[in-house]
């Protein structure tokens, strides 16, 4: 499942704890999607996008959410003891 799918699936729960502000939810999700669809491996190099992803992870599941989203965005392999994106919320 793509990061943007997770963001959209859990957007209501995330929005209860995370105020996005002027950047706009849809714009940030579109920027994450653009990274996912890039020809090369997504880098999520945009500081605002990375901050958004970390904030969403925390809003969804505190420290476990940050770890799961960070691992997913970094392309790290799934570890048995690591939280997984489906664990968010």
One Martini backbone bead per residue (centre of mass of N, CA, C, O) as a GRO file, in nm:
protein
   89
    1UNK     BB    1   0.097   0.036   0.022
    2UNK     BB    2   0.072   0.356  -0.007
    3UNK     BB    3   0.110   0.643   0.157
    4UNK     BB    4  -0.138   0.786   0.037
    5UNK     BB    5  -0.338   0.568   0.118
    6UNK     BB    6  -0.294   0.597   0.422
    7UNK     BB    7  -0.364   0.894   0.447
    8UNK     BB    8  -0.654   0.869   0.332
    9UNK     BB    9  -0.760   0.644   0.526
   10UNK     BB   10  -0.652   0.836   0.798
   11UNK     BB   11  -0.742   1.142   0.788
   12UNK     BB   12  -0.939   1.181   1.022
   13UNK     BB   13  -0.751   1.097   1.256
   14UNK     BB   14  -0.526   1.297   1.190
   15UNK     BB   15  -0.698   1.568   1.193
   16UNK     BB   16  -0.755   1.556   1.506
   17UNK     BB   17  -0.415   1.611   1.562
   18UNK     BB   18  -0.360   1.772   1.274
   19UNK     BB   19  -0.255   2.085   1.165
   20UNK     BB   20  -0.174   2.205   0.852
   21UNK     BB   21  -0.274   2.465   0.710
   22UNK     BB   22  -0.151   2.640   0.439
   23UNK     BB   23  -0.057   2.395   0.268
   24UNK     BB   24  -0.242   2.156   0.258
   25UNK     BB   25  -0.344   1.846   0.227
   26UNK     BB   26  -0.369   1.796  -0.084
   27UNK     BB   27  -0.089   1.906  -0.157
   28UNK     BB   28   0.081   1.710   0.015
   29UNK     BB   29  -0.025   1.448  -0.106
   30UNK     BB   30   0.062   1.516  -0.396
   31UNK     BB   31   0.367   1.528  -0.329
   32UNK     BB   32   0.390   1.238  -0.237
   33UNK     BB   33   0.285   1.109  -0.499
   34UNK     BB   34   0.510   1.217  -0.682
   35UNK     BB   35   0.729   1.053  -0.544
   36UNK     BB   36   0.605   0.769  -0.590
   37UNK     BB   37   0.601   0.823  -0.924
   38UNK     BB   38   0.880   0.825  -0.965
   39UNK     BB   39   1.137   0.683  -1.144
   40UNK     BB   40   1.268   0.700  -0.892
   41UNK     BB   41   1.333   0.688  -0.586
   42UNK     BB   42   1.198   0.809  -0.329
   43UNK     BB   43   1.304   1.099  -0.117
   44UNK     BB   44   1.162   1.321   0.047
   45UNK     BB   45   1.329   1.615   0.041
   46UNK     BB   46   1.104   1.777   0.135
   47UNK     BB   47   1.060   1.931   0.429
   48UNK     BB   48   0.749   1.956   0.435
   49UNK     BB   49   0.685   1.661   0.370
   50UNK     BB   50   0.839   1.526   0.600
   51UNK     BB   51   0.690   1.670   0.828
   52UNK     BB   52   0.413   1.566   0.750
   53UNK     BB   53   0.474   1.263   0.786
   54UNK     BB   54   0.555   1.275   1.081
   55UNK     BB   55   0.293   1.403   1.183
   56UNK     BB   56   0.108   1.173   1.088
   57UNK     BB   57   0.236   0.948   1.247
   58UNK     BB   58   0.185   1.073   1.525
   59UNK     BB   59  -0.123   1.116   1.500
   60UNK     BB   60  -0.185   0.807   1.457
   61UNK     BB   61   0.077   0.654   1.659
   62UNK     BB   62   0.296   0.803   1.752
   63UNK     BB   63   0.595   0.655   1.763
   64UNK     BB   64   0.501   0.417   1.583
   65UNK     BB   65   0.417   0.591   1.340
   66UNK     BB   66   0.690   0.716   1.280
   67UNK     BB   67   0.841   0.452   1.233
   68UNK     BB   68   0.664   0.338   1.006
   69UNK     BB   69   0.690   0.579   0.806
   70UNK     BB   70   0.995   0.591   0.793
   71UNK     BB   71   1.042   0.308   0.688
   72UNK     BB   72   0.869   0.337   0.434
   73UNK     BB   73   1.012   0.591   0.309
   74UNK     BB   74   1.308   0.440   0.324
   75UNK     BB   75   1.273   0.129   0.235
   76UNK     BB   76   1.250  -0.061   0.457
   77UNK     BB   77   1.236  -0.349   0.582
   78UNK     BB   78   1.048  -0.575   0.722
   79UNK     BB   79   0.997  -0.609   1.066
   80UNK     BB   80   0.870  -0.799   1.310
   81UNK     BB   81   0.904  -0.556   1.548
   82UNK     BB   82   0.793  -0.351   1.360
   83UNK     BB   83   0.599  -0.120   1.269
   84UNK     BB   84   0.328  -0.092   1.055
   85UNK     BB   85   0.126   0.081   0.851
   86UNK     BB   86  -0.134  -0.085   0.946
   87UNK     BB   87  -0.090   0.021   1.257
   88UNK     BB   88  -0.222   0.265   1.205
   89UNK     BB   89  -0.461   0.374   1.449
   0.00000   0.00000   0.00000
